[in-house]
C-alpha cells in the first residue's frame, strides 16, 4: 500500500525500507514532522506512518481524510499523541506497535539508574582528561535498597525482575496487578511506595489519570534523596515541581528519557541553536540529572520489530483483515 512516512530519520529508512519491500508496500519517506502545515504532503496516500512526536490532532486528521487517507500506522506503542475520537469521526483507522522490545526500555531504565548512581558519565570524562581522583563519584549498592515500579505492564514487569536480580526490595503499584510481578515484588499503595522507596521508576502510560502523577505533593511524600527515573512519557511529571525537588534535595538523582515539551527538541540536532526552553535548560544545570533524548526504545531488536509489525498492520488494513493492533476511542466502534 502507498504510505507516506512522516518524521523519517536515517534509521527509520534502514529498517522500514527492507521490511516494506518484503511485504510489498510502497513507502515514501518524508522528513517533516506531521502537522497541519505538512499533512497535505500525504494527499492521495491511502495510509500514513507516524511517530511519537507527530501530533495527529483533529485538524491534521481532517486534512488527511480530505486527501484520501484512511489509515494511520503508528510506529510506536504510545497513542496519546493521536485524537482517536477525531480519527473515528473522519473515518480513519489507527493501529500501533503495541510491544516491540520491552527489554530495550527496561534495560535503558536500569542503565540510567547505574549511570546516575556510579556516575559513569563523569568518570568517562575525568579519566580521559587524566583525572583519576574519586572525590564526587561515591555511589551506593543497589543491593538491599527499596525500588518502586509504577506501572507493571510489559516494561515495568521486566524492570521489576531486573531490580529483584540486583537484590532490591521491589515495591509495585498498578491499577491492575500482574501475577508474574507479584512473584518478585509486593504491590502497595502509591503513598507507601513514595514513602519507602530509594528508587522510583515510572512505567505507566500517559492518560488523564496519570498526567502529572509526579507533582509537588507526590515529591514531598518521597524519601529525601530519592532516585527518580522516567522513561515513560514526559507529561507524567510536572517538570517545575521536579526542579523544585532537585533544588531542595528531596530528589537526589533524576534520570529522564522523556520530557513534557520534548516535541520541539528531541530527535533533532540542535547543537548550533540557542535552546529557548528555559525549564529544560535549567534541568541541564544540575550535576545529579541525566537526560537522554527518548532513546530508551532505540535498539536494533526494537527497530526491526517496529518495522515488521508496522508492515503487518498495513497489510491487514489493505486486505481488510482483522486489525489486531487497532486503537480507537473508548466506546468507539471497531
Ligand atoms: P503496558 O500497557 O504493557 O503497561 C502499562 C501498565 O501501566 C499497565 O499494567 C497498566 O495497568 C498500568 N497503568 C495504567 N494506568 C495506570 C495508573 N493510573 N497507575 C499505575 N499504572 C497504570 O505498556 P508498556 O509496554 O509496559 O509501556 C509502558 C510505557 O512506556 C508506555 O505507555 C510508553 O509511554 C512508555 N514507552 C517509552 C518508550 C521510550 O522509548 N522511552 C518506549 C516504549 C514505551
Boltz pocket constraint, residues with backbone or C-beta under 6 A from the ligand:
constraints:
  - pocket:
      binder: B
      contacts: [[A, 77], [A, 78], [A, 98], [A, 99], [A, 102], [A, 105], [A, 150], [A, 151], [A, 152], [A, 153], [A, 154], [A, 155], [A, 156], [A, 173], [A, 174], [A, 175], [A, 176], [A, 202], [A, 203], [A, 204], [A, 205], [A, 206], [A, 207], [A, 209], [A, 210], [A, 231], [A, 232], [A, 233], [A, 257], [A, 258], [A, 294], [A, 295], [A, 296], [A, 297], [A, 298]]
      max_distance: 6.0
